[in-house]
Each structure stands twice: as structure tokens, then as C-alpha cells.
Amino acid sequence: MSPGTKGTGGQGGTSNRGFASMDEDKQREIASLGGKAAHEKGTAHEFSPEEAREAGSKGGKAAHEKGTAHEFSPEEARKAGRKGGQAVSQDREHMSEIGKKGGESSHGGGQSGSSTRGGSHEQHVQAGKQSHKNQ
């Protein structure tokens, strides 16, 4: 067997040297050190919001395909939704814009004709509760 190969007769084996031959934890540890060094040096890539969304989407899709994605329990999903809602509601300007759009929509916003949605407030609340159960 030649040095640096596993297996019999040096054929069909893989190298026992280099980054690719290390276990995943060791690879992560080394990659993490490289990332920290790049940030300290100022040469690390800074993701734009769009790049971050795209990367997160790819990672999520890959995890679902592999079957390793985290499946949220109903309680975890409620907590995450509440946390997101609280964060968004802290942005007064954003909430003001939402309120204006809602007011324009529900009061016609200067457009002719009436709203196409019917039903009482209570019916809408009930429909909303039912639609959130299915997600």
C-alpha cells in the first residue's frame, strides 16, 4: 500500500490527508477559525440582505431534502410568530404605513365601489384562526 492511501494495494482508497479526510466537526472548527480571522482582518464577505435570504433559502431546501430540517412544534411556531410580531411592531413607521394601507383598503381609499369582502368582524376573526391552524 502506498503512503497516504487506505484500502488494499492503494487502489480505490481515499487519502487520509487533507481537509476532506477530516471528520465534519474538525472541518467546522477549522472553517470557523478562518471565518473569525477574515472578520478580524476585514476581508470577510458581508452578505447583503438579498444574498442572506438566498443562502438561507438554499440551506432550508437542502435540509428538507436530506430530512434534517427542524420541524417546529405548534408551541415553537407560536413563540416564533409572537417574537417576529413583537419585533415588527417596534418599528413605528412600518406599523403606521400598514395602518394607512389598511384604512385605505377598508374605506375605499378614494376608489369607487365598495369592498369585495363580506362578513362581520367576528366571521373574519374566526376565519383567520382557522387558516392559522392549517399552517
N, C-alpha and C positions, 0 to 999 in steps of 0.2 A: 504494500500500500504506500502511495506517495505521501509525503508530508502535506498536511493541510486538507486531507480528504477523509471522509468517513465512508464506510462500506467495504466491500471486498474488491481487491485488485484495483482500487482507485477509479472504478468505472461506476457511473450512475450515482456517485456520492455527492455530498454537498460540502462546501468549505466550512471548516469550523472556525474560521477567522472572519473578522469584519463585523460591521454594524448589523447586517442582515441575519447573521447567525446568532445574534444575541436574543435573549428572551424579551418579550414585549415590555416588561417592567423596566428592564435595563435600558432599552431603546427610549422609552418615555423619559426616564431620568436624564439621559444624555441630551435629548432634544429640549427638555425643559431648561437645562443649563445653557444651551445655545441660545434659546429664546431670551432668557434673562440677560445674557451678555450682550445680545444685539440691542435690547432696550436700553441698557446702561450706556452703550456706545452711541446710541441714537441712529442706528442703521436698521432697526426693526421695521417691518412693513406695518403701516397703520391702515386698518380696514376702513373704508367708507361705510356708511350705513347700508348702502345697497350691496356691497361686497359681503358684509357680515350677514345680511339676510340670505343671500345666495348660498354662502358657505353653510349656514345653519340649516337651510332647506335641504341641501345635498346630504349633510350628515344625518338629518332626521330620516330622509328617504332610505339611505343606506342601512340605518339601524333597523328600520321597519322591515326591509327586505331580508336582513340577516336574522330577524326575530329577536334582536337585542334591545329594541326601543323600550323605554319606560312606559308602562301602561298606567295612567292615572286612575286612582280610585275616585269615586264620586266626591269624597271629602277633600282629597288633594285638588281636584278640579275646582271645587268651590273656593278653597283657600287661594288658589292661583288667580281665579277670576276676581275675587274680592281685592287681592293685593294690586292687581292691574287696574281695577276700577278706582282704587284709592289714589294710586299714582297719577292717573289721568285727571282725576277730579282736582288735584292740587294745581293744575295748570289753568288758572282763572281765564286767561284769554281764550284758550281752546274751548273751555266749557261755555264761555259767552258765545262763541261762534256756533257751537252746536245748538244752543238755546235759540239763537236768532233764526237759524235754518229751520228748526222745529216749529217756531212761531209762524214763519212764512208759509211753511207747508200746511200747517193745520188751519191757518186763517186765509188761505188763498194766495197770500203773497202778492196781491195786486193782479193775479191772473183771473180770468173769467172762469166761471164754473165752480163746482163745489168739489170737495174731497171725494175720491173714489172709494175710500174705505168706510165701511159702515160698522155699526155695532156700538154698544155702550163701552164706557171706560172699563167696567168690570169684565166685559167679554174679552177685551184686548188684553187685560192683565191675565186672565185665565189662559188665553191662547199663548201668551208669552211663557207662562210657567210650563205649559205642556211642551212647547217647542224646545225648551232648555233641557227637559228630561231626556230628549232623544239624542242629545249631543254627547 
